[in-house]
Amino acid sequence: MAKQTVEALVEGGKASAAPPLGPALGPLGVNIGQVVAEINKKTADFKGVQVPVKVIVDEDKSFEIEVGTPPASALIKQEAHIQKGSGRPADDYVADIRIEQLIKISKMKGDALSGATPKARVKEIAGTCVSMGVMIEGKPAKESIKDIEEGKYDEPIREGRTELSAEALKELEEKKKKLAQEIEKRQAEYRALATQIIESNKSSSRASIKAKLVDAKIPAKMIEELLPAETKATTKKK
């Protein structure tokens, strides 16, 4: 019998004999408990994140496990303790992380990144932060990328620092809460302005009202939520 491969997505450190692994491994005669234990050992650093794994079973029932790496975005969410990135990353920031966390993520991704140097790989992770609305060292990620390029973080990158103090972690958590409050406040302001525009332009066409909302920089999702499906223009009698 040739080698057989079972591929699955498992939560880091929490693989079990339940589906999808158990039913797939059972017919191969391999010790499922040993496989699960080895997977959990190899994926322990990815707790809370879905990790791609391959279990390669030989004809003598021995096995080897290959662990892929989650997307950079998943690892950023894990480090920042957020469920998702920002829907408007250029305007709404959902979290702030430190350079040590970028270094940690770049190490976890390893050869899956295209950067040839540790600095280039950290910069690559920072680029993902831009599209997620995640700040770096208290600045928009685009600004922090310039700082990386200019050598501001060369020392921690060279030393491979990945640890944060309890105090730093507490500060980041407080910053995340503050950012969430700011987003909530802006959303309320946008909603009030959008409602005012819609109410004061009831006799206009939907397209006209939508144009006014766009000009007022109301978020697209909110426009679709608040603007009636059809707003008929009032026809003046001659």
Contacts in CASP RR format, 6 or more apart in sequence:
PFRMAT RR
TARGET T0000
AUTHOR 0000-0000-0000
METHOD contacts of the structure
MODEL  1
MAKQTVEALVEGGKASAAPPLGPALGPLGVNIGQVVAEINKKTADFKGVQ
VPVKVIVDEDKSFEIEVGTPPASALIKQEAHIQKGSGRPADDYVADIRIE
QLIKISKMKGDALSGATPKARVKEIAGTCVSMGVMIEGKPAKESIKDIEE
GKYDEPIREGRTELSAEALKELEEKKKKLAQEIEKRQAEYRALATQIIES
NKSSSRASIKAKLVDAKIPAKMIEELLPAETKATTKKK
1 59 0 8 1.000
2 59 0 8 1.000
3 56 0 8 1.000
3 57 0 8 1.000
3 58 0 8 1.000
3 59 0 8 1.000
4 28 0 8 1.000
4 56 0 8 1.000
4 57 0 8 1.000
5 54 0 8 1.000
5 55 0 8 1.000
5 56 0 8 1.000
5 57 0 8 1.000
6 21 0 8 1.000
6 24 0 8 1.000
6 25 0 8 1.000
6 28 0 8 1.000
6 54 0 8 1.000
6 55 0 8 1.000
6 57 0 8 1.000
7 52 0 8 1.000
7 53 0 8 1.000
7 54 0 8 1.000
7 55 0 8 1.000
8 20 0 8 1.000
8 21 0 8 1.000
8 24 0 8 1.000
8 52 0 8 1.000
8 53 0 8 1.000
8 55 0 8 1.000
9 20 0 8 1.000
9 50 0 8 1.000
9 51 0 8 1.000
9 52 0 8 1.000
9 53 0 8 1.000
10 20 0 8 1.000
10 21 0 8 1.000
10 39 0 8 1.000
10 43 0 8 1.000
10 50 0 8 1.000
10 51 0 8 1.000
10 53 0 8 1.000
11 47 0 8 1.000
11 48 0 8 1.000
11 49 0 8 1.000
11 50 0 8 1.000
11 51 0 8 1.000
12 40 0 8 1.000
12 43 0 8 1.000
12 44 0 8 1.000
12 46 0 8 1.000
12 47 0 8 1.000
12 48 0 8 1.000
12 49 0 8 1.000
12 50 0 8 1.000
12 51 0 8 1.000
13 39 0 8 1.000
13 40 0 8 1.000
13 43 0 8 1.000
13 44 0 8 1.000
13 46 0 8 1.000
13 47 0 8 1.000
14 40 0 8 1.000
14 47 0 8 1.000
14 48 0 8 1.000
15 21 0 8 1.000
15 36 0 8 1.000
15 39 0 8 1.000
15 40 0 8 1.000
15 43 0 8 1.000
15 53 0 8 1.000
16 36 0 8 1.000
17 32 0 8 1.000
17 33 0 8 1.000
17 36 0 8 1.000
21 32 0 8 1.000
21 35 0 8 1.000
21 36 0 8 1.000
21 39 0 8 1.000
21 55 0 8 1.000
22 32 0 8 1.000
25 32 0 8 1.000
25 35 0 8 1.000
25 55 0 8 1.000
25 57 0 8 1.000
26 32 0 8 1.000
28 57 0 8 1.000
28 61 0 8 1.000
29 57 0 8 1.000
29 61 0 8 1.000
30 55 0 8 1.000
30 57 0 8 1.000
30 61 0 8 1.000
30 63 0 8 1.000
31 61 0 8 1.000
34 63 0 8 1.000
35 55 0 8 1.000
35 63 0 8 1.000
35 65 0 8 1.000
38 65 0 8 1.000
39 53 0 8 1.000
39 55 0 8 1.000
39 65 0 8 1.000
39 67 0 8 1.000
42 53 0 8 1.000
42 65 0 8 1.000
42 67 0 8 1.000
43 51 0 8 1.000
43 53 0 8 1.000
43 67 0 8 1.000
45 108 0 8 1.000
46 70 0 8 1.000
46 75 0 8 1.000
46 78 0 8 1.000
46 108 0 8 1.000
47 78 0 8 1.000
48 78 0 8 1.000
49 70 0 8 1.000
49 74 0 8 1.000
49 75 0 8 1.000
49 77 0 8 1.000
49 78 0 8 1.000
50 70 0 8 1.000
50 74 0 8 1.000
51 67 0 8 1.000
51 68 0 8 1.000
51 69 0 8 1.000
51 70 0 8 1.000
52 67 0 8 1.000
52 68 0 8 1.000
52 70 0 8 1.000
53 65 0 8 1.000
53 66 0 8 1.000
53 67 0 8 1.000
53 68 0 8 1.000
54 65 0 8 1.000
54 66 0 8 1.000
54 68 0 8 1.000
55 63 0 8 1.000
55 64 0 8 1.000
55 65 0 8 1.000
56 63 0 8 1.000
56 64 0 8 1.000
56 65 0 8 1.000
56 66 0 8 1.000
57 63 0 8 1.000
68 112 0 8 1.000
69 75 0 8 1.000
69 108 0 8 1.000
69 109 0 8 1.000
69 110 0 8 1.000
69 112 0 8 1.000
72 105 0 8 1.000
72 109 0 8 1.000
72 113 0 8 1.000
72 124 0 8 1.000
72 125 0 8 1.000
72 128 0 8 1.000
73 85 0 8 1.000
73 128 0 8 1.000
73 131 0 8 1.000
73 132 0 8 1.000
75 105 0 8 1.000
75 108 0 8 1.000
75 109 0 8 1.000
76 97 0 8 1.000
76 105 0 8 1.000
76 125 0 8 1.000
76 128 0 8 1.000
76 129 0 8 1.000
76 132 0 8 1.000
76 134 0 8 1.000
77 83 0 8 1.000
77 84 0 8 1.000
77 85 0 8 1.000
77 132 0 8 1.000
79 97 0 8 1.000
79 101 0 8 1.000
79 104 0 8 1.000
79 105 0 8 1.000
80 94 0 8 1.000
80 95 0 8 1.000
80 96 0 8 1.000
80 97 0 8 1.000
80 101 0 8 1.000
80 134 0 8 1.000
80 172 0 8 1.000
80 176 0 8 1.000
81 95 0 8 1.000
81 173 0 8 1.000
81 176 0 8 1.000
82 94 0 8 1.000
82 95 0 8 1.000
82 134 0 8 1.000
82 176 0 8 1.000
84 94 0 8 1.000
85 94 0 8 1.000
85 132 0 8 1.000
85 133 0 8 1.000
85 134 0 8 1.000
86 92 0 8 1.000
86 93 0 8 1.000
86 94 0 8 1.000
86 132 0 8 1.000
86 133 0 8 1.000
86 134 0 8 1.000
87 133 0 8 1.000
87 221 0 8 1.000
88 219 0 8 1.000
89 130 0 8 1.000
89 131 0 8 1.000
89 132 0 8 1.000
89 133 0 8 1.000
90 133 0 8 1.000
91 186 0 8 1.000
92 133 0 8 1.000
92 183 0 8 1.000
92 186 0 8 1.000
93 133 0 8 1.000
93 134 0 8 1.000
93 135 0 8 1.000
93 140 0 8 1.000
93 179 0 8 1.000
93 183 0 8 1.000
94 132 0 8 1.000
94 133 0 8 1.000
94 134 0 8 1.000
94 176 0 8 1.000
94 179 0 8 1.000
94 180 0 8 1.000
94 183 0 8 1.000
95 133 0 8 1.000
95 134 0 8 1.000
95 135 0 8 1.000
95 172 0 8 1.000
95 175 0 8 1.000
95 176 0 8 1.000
95 179 0 8 1.000
96 134 0 8 1.000
96 135 0 8 1.000
96 136 0 8 1.000
96 137 0 8 1.000
96 138 0 8 1.000
96 172 0 8 1.000
96 175 0 8 1.000
96 176 0 8 1.000
96 179 0 8 1.000
97 129 0 8 1.000
97 134 0 8 1.000
97 135 0 8 1.000
97 136 0 8 1.000
97 172 0 8 1.000
98 136 0 8 1.000
98 137 0 8 1.000
98 164 0 8 1.000
98 168 0 8 1.000
98 172 0 8 1.000
99 122 0 8 1.000
99 136 0 8 1.000
99 137 0 8 1.000
99 148 0 8 1.000
99 153 0 8 1.000
99 156 0 8 1.000
99 157 0 8 1.000
99 161 0 8 1.000
100 156 0 8 1.000
100 161 0 8 1.000
100 162 0 8 1.000
100 163 0 8 1.000
100 164 0 8 1.000
101 162 0 8 1.000
101 164 0 8 1.000
102 122 0 8 1.000
102 125 0 8 1.000
102 126 0 8 1.000
102 129 0 8 1.000
102 136 0 8 1.000
103 118 0 8 1.000
103 122 0 8 1.000
103 156 0 8 1.000
103 157 0 8 1.000
103 160 0 8 1.000
103 161 0 8 1.000
103 162 0 8 1.000
104 162 0 8 1.000
105 125 0 8 1.000
106 113 0 8 1.000
106 118 0 8 1.000
106 121 0 8 1.000
106 122 0 8 1.000
106 124 0 8 1.000
106 125 0 8 1.000
107 160 0 8 1.000
107 162 0 8 1.000
109 121 0 8 1.000
109 125 0 8 1.000
110 121 0 8 1.000
113 121 0 8 1.000
113 124 0 8 1.000
113 125 0 8 1.000
114 124 0 8 1.000
115 121 0 8 1.000
115 124 0 8 1.000
118 157 0 8 1.000
118 158 0 8 1.000
118 160 0 8 1.000
119 148 0 8 1.000
119 151 0 8 1.000
119 154 0 8 1.000
119 157 0 8 1.000
122 148 0 8 1.000
122 153 0 8 1.000
122 157 0 8 1.000
123 145 0 8 1.000
123 148 0 8 1.000
123 149 0 8 1.000
126 136 0 8 1.000
126 141 0 8 1.000
126 144 0 8 1.000
126 145 0 8 1.000
126 148 0 8 1.000
127 141 0 8 1.000
127 145 0 8 1.000
129 135 0 8 1.000
129 136 0 8 1.000
129 141 0 8 1.000
129 144 0 8 1.000
130 140 0 8 1.000
130 141 0 8 1.000
130 142 0 8 1.000
130 145 0 8 1.000
133 141 0 8 1.000
134 141 0 8 1.000
135 141 0 8 1.000
135 144 0 8 1.000
135 179 0 8 1.000
136 144 0 8 1.000
136 145 0 8 1.000
137 144 0 8 1.000
137 147 0 8 1.000
138 144 0 8 1.000
138 175 0 8 1.000
139 147 0 8 1.000
147 153 0 8 1.000
148 157 0 8 1.000
164 172 0 8 1.000
187 219 0 8 1.000
187 222 0 8 1.000
190 217 0 8 1.000
190 218 0 8 1.000
190 219 0 8 1.000
190 222 0 8 1.000
191 222 0 8 1.000
191 226 0 8 1.000
193 216 0 8 1.000
193 218 0 8 1.000
194 213 0 8 1.000
194 216 0 8 1.000
194 218 0 8 1.000
194 222 0 8 1.000
194 223 0 8 1.000
194 226 0 8 1.000
195 226 0 8 1.000
197 209 0 8 1.000
197 212 0 8 1.000
197 213 0 8 1.000
197 216 0 8 1.000
197 218 0 8 1.000
198 209 0 8 1.000
198 213 0 8 1.000
198 226 0 8 1.000
198 227 0 8 1.000
198 228 0 8 1.000
201 208 0 8 1.000
201 209 0 8 1.000
201 212 0 8 1.000
202 231 0 8 1.000
203 233 0 8 1.000
203 234 0 8 1.000
204 212 0 8 1.000
204 231 0 8 1.000
204 233 0 8 1.000
205 231 0 8 1.000
205 232 0 8 1.000
205 233 0 8 1.000
206 227 0 8 1.000
206 228 0 8 1.000
206 229 0 8 1.000
206 230 0 8 1.000
206 231 0 8 1.000
208 233 0 8 1.000
209 227 0 8 1.000
209 231 0 8 1.000
210 223 0 8 1.000
210 227 0 8 1.000
213 223 0 8 1.000
213 227 0 8 1.000
214 220 0 8 1.000
214 223 0 8 1.000
END
